[in-house]
Amino acid sequence: MIYELRIYSCIPGRLPALLKRFQDHTLKIWEKHGIRQAGFWTVLVGDGNNDLHYLLAWNSLAEREKVWETFLADPAWIKARDDSEKDGPIIANIKSAFLRPTAFSAVQ
């Protein structure tokens, strides 16, 4: 199992729109494609109060590549993204890293 850490840095004031998009649309579309989320976080204290952090669980990089491409081309996703950005862009920057659990990690 590998984990993908994604950090979305939102344009100031737009984090609520991103959270709404995930809650109302994105997670349902992910479920359809078999995308497994391992958790979502916002920053309570510290840098990045406009950021959303989340982890996705993958069996392999090949699985991620195939499934993510299909998700990005899904008309339901494209509509949800476009509708949520009708008042302007939401995300200023996206960072992504692929993580492998250590032998002593509670999460494998």
C-alpha positions as YAML, in Angstrom:
chain: A
units: angstrom
residues:
- id: 1
  name: MET
  ca: [0.00, 0.00, 0.00]
- id: 2
  name: ILE
  ca: [1.19, 3.51, -0.78]
- id: 3
  name: TYR
  ca: [-0.36, 6.79, 0.28]
- id: 4
  name: GLU
  ca: [-0.65, 9.98, -1.68]
- id: 5
  name: LEU
  ca: [-0.46, 13.15, 0.38]
- id: 6
  name: ARG
  ca: [-2.14, 16.03, -1.42]
- id: 7
  name: ILE
  ca: [-2.11, 19.60, -0.14]
- id: 8
  name: TYR
  ca: [-4.42, 22.13, -1.77]
- id: 9
  name: SER
  ca: [-3.53, 25.74, -1.02]
- id: 10
  name: CYS
  ca: [-6.67, 27.77, -1.60]
- id: 11
  name: ILE
  ca: [-7.02, 31.35, -2.69]
- id: 12
  name: PRO
  ca: [-7.84, 33.30, 0.51]
- id: 13
  name: GLY
  ca: [-11.51, 32.97, 1.40]
- id: 14
  name: ARG
  ca: [-12.12, 30.02, -0.96]
- id: 15
  name: LEU
  ca: [-11.43, 27.06, 1.39]
- id: 16
  name: PRO
  ca: [-15.15, 26.74, 2.29]
- id: 17
  name: ALA
  ca: [-15.99, 26.30, -1.42]
- id: 18
  name: LEU
  ca: [-13.37, 23.54, -1.74]
- id: 19
  name: LEU
  ca: [-14.65, 21.74, 1.36]
- id: 20
  name: LYS
  ca: [-18.22, 21.94, 0.04]
- id: 21
  name: ARG
  ca: [-17.12, 20.51, -3.32]
- id: 22
  name: PHE
  ca: [-15.47, 17.54, -1.62]
- id: 23
  name: GLN
  ca: [-18.37, 16.93, 0.74]
- id: 24
  name: ASP
  ca: [-21.17, 17.33, -1.80]
- id: 25
  name: HIS
  ca: [-19.62, 15.93, -4.98]
- id: 26
  name: THR
  ca: [-16.02, 14.73, -5.10]
- id: 27
  name: LEU
  ca: [-16.26, 11.92, -2.54]
- id: 28
  name: LYS
  ca: [-19.27, 10.40, -4.33]
- id: 29
  name: ILE
  ca: [-17.42, 10.49, -7.64]
- id: 30
  name: TRP
  ca: [-14.33, 8.97, -6.02]
- id: 31
  name: GLU
  ca: [-16.46, 6.15, -4.63]
- id: 32
  name: LYS
  ca: [-17.69, 5.38, -8.13]
- id: 33
  name: HIS
  ca: [-14.06, 5.07, -9.32]
- id: 34
  name: GLY
  ca: [-12.78, 3.16, -6.28]
- id: 35
  name: ILE
  ca: [-10.63, 5.99, -4.94]
- id: 36
  name: ARG
  ca: [-10.01, 5.37, -1.24]
- id: 37
  name: GLN
  ca: [-9.47, 8.34, 1.06]
- id: 38
  name: ALA
  ca: [-7.54, 7.83, 4.28]
- id: 39
  name: GLY
  ca: [-8.39, 11.20, 5.84]
- id: 40
  name: PHE
  ca: [-8.80, 14.94, 5.41]
- id: 41
  name: TRP
  ca: [-7.40, 17.75, 7.54]
- id: 42
  name: THR
  ca: [-7.42, 21.53, 7.74]
- id: 43
  name: VAL
  ca: [-4.89, 23.53, 9.75]
- id: 44
  name: LEU
  ca: [-6.03, 24.43, 13.27]
- id: 45
  name: VAL
  ca: [-2.78, 26.08, 14.42]
- id: 46
  name: GLY
  ca: [0.22, 26.90, 12.25]
- id: 47
  name: ASP
  ca: [0.98, 27.90, 8.69]
- id: 48
  name: GLY
  ca: [-1.50, 27.10, 5.98]
- id: 49
  name: ASN
  ca: [-4.90, 28.14, 7.28]
- id: 50
  name: ASN
  ca: [-6.11, 28.19, 3.65]
- id: 51
  name: ASP
  ca: [-4.92, 24.61, 3.04]
- id: 52
  name: LEU
  ca: [-6.65, 21.26, 2.80]
- id: 53
  name: HIS
  ca: [-4.47, 18.20, 3.44]
- id: 54
  name: TYR
  ca: [-5.64, 14.71, 2.55]
- id: 55
  name: LEU
  ca: [-4.37, 11.16, 2.04]
- id: 56
  name: LEU
  ca: [-5.41, 8.69, -0.62]
- id: 57
  name: ALA
  ca: [-4.62, 4.97, -0.35]
- id: 58
  name: TRP
  ca: [-3.39, 3.11, -3.46]
- id: 59
  name: ASN
  ca: [-2.28, -0.44, -4.10]
- id: 60
  name: SER
  ca: [0.35, 0.79, -6.57]
- id: 61
  name: LEU
  ca: [1.40, 3.78, -8.66]
- id: 62
  name: ALA
  ca: [-0.02, 1.99, -11.71]
- id: 63
  name: GLU
  ca: [-3.44, 1.79, -10.05]
- id: 64
  name: ARG
  ca: [-3.26, 5.49, -9.17]
- id: 65
  name: GLU
  ca: [-2.34, 6.49, -12.71]
- id: 66
  name: LYS
  ca: [-5.19, 4.51, -14.28]
- id: 67
  name: VAL
  ca: [-7.90, 5.45, -11.77]
- id: 68
  name: TRP
  ca: [-6.93, 9.14, -11.47]
- id: 69
  name: GLU
  ca: [-7.00, 9.59, -15.26]
- id: 70
  name: THR
  ca: [-10.49, 8.08, -15.40]
- id: 71
  name: PHE
  ca: [-11.67, 10.30, -12.53]
- id: 72
  name: LEU
  ca: [-10.33, 13.48, -14.15]
- id: 73
  name: ALA
  ca: [-12.20, 12.67, -17.38]
- id: 74
  name: ASP
  ca: [-15.51, 11.90, -15.62]
- id: 75
  name: PRO
  ca: [-18.20, 14.37, -16.80]
- id: 76
  name: ALA
  ca: [-19.68, 14.49, -13.27]
- id: 77
  name: TRP
  ca: [-16.30, 15.64, -11.90]
- id: 78
  name: ILE
  ca: [-15.82, 18.20, -14.65]
- id: 79
  name: LYS
  ca: [-19.29, 19.64, -13.97]
- id: 80
  name: ALA
  ca: [-18.75, 19.72, -10.18]
- id: 81
  name: ARG
  ca: [-15.38, 21.44, -10.61]
- id: 82
  name: ASP
  ca: [-16.71, 23.98, -13.10]
- id: 83
  name: ASP
  ca: [-19.82, 24.72, -11.03]
- id: 84
  name: SER
  ca: [-17.76, 25.25, -7.87]
- id: 85
  name: GLU
  ca: [-15.49, 27.70, -9.70]
- id: 86
  name: LYS
  ca: [-18.23, 29.83, -11.28]
- id: 87
  name: ASP
  ca: [-17.30, 32.63, -8.83]
- id: 88
  name: GLY
  ca: [-13.61, 32.26, -9.63]
- id: 89
  name: PRO
  ca: [-10.76, 29.82, -9.03]
- id: 90
  name: ILE
  ca: [-10.54, 28.01, -5.70]
- id: 91
  name: ILE
  ca: [-7.04, 26.53, -5.65]
- id: 92
  name: ALA
  ca: [-3.80, 28.49, -5.94]
- id: 93
  name: ASN
  ca: [-1.45, 25.50, -5.73]
- id: 94
  name: ILE
  ca: [-1.48, 21.70, -5.36]
- id: 95
  name: LYS
  ca: [1.37, 19.69, -3.84]
- id: 96
  name: SER
  ca: [1.48, 15.92, -4.05]
- id: 97
  name: ALA
  ca: [3.83, 13.31, -2.57]
- id: 98
  name: PHE
  ca: [3.70, 9.51, -2.54]
- id: 99
  name: LEU
  ca: [4.46, 7.97, 0.84]
- id: 100
  name: ARG
  ca: [5.44, 4.43, 1.78]
- id: 101
  name: PRO
  ca: [4.76, 3.32, 5.38]
- id: 102
  name: THR
  ca: [7.75, 2.34, 7.50]
- id: 103
  name: ALA
  ca: [7.90, -1.13, 9.06]
- id: 104
  name: PHE
  ca: [6.89, 0.36, 12.42]
- id: 105
  name: SER
  ca: [4.03, 2.54, 11.15]
- id: 106
  name: ALA
  ca: [0.59, 2.05, 12.70]
- id: 107
  name: VAL
  ca: [-0.77, 2.57, 9.19]
- id: 108
  name: GLN
  ca: [0.27, -0.03, 6.65]
...
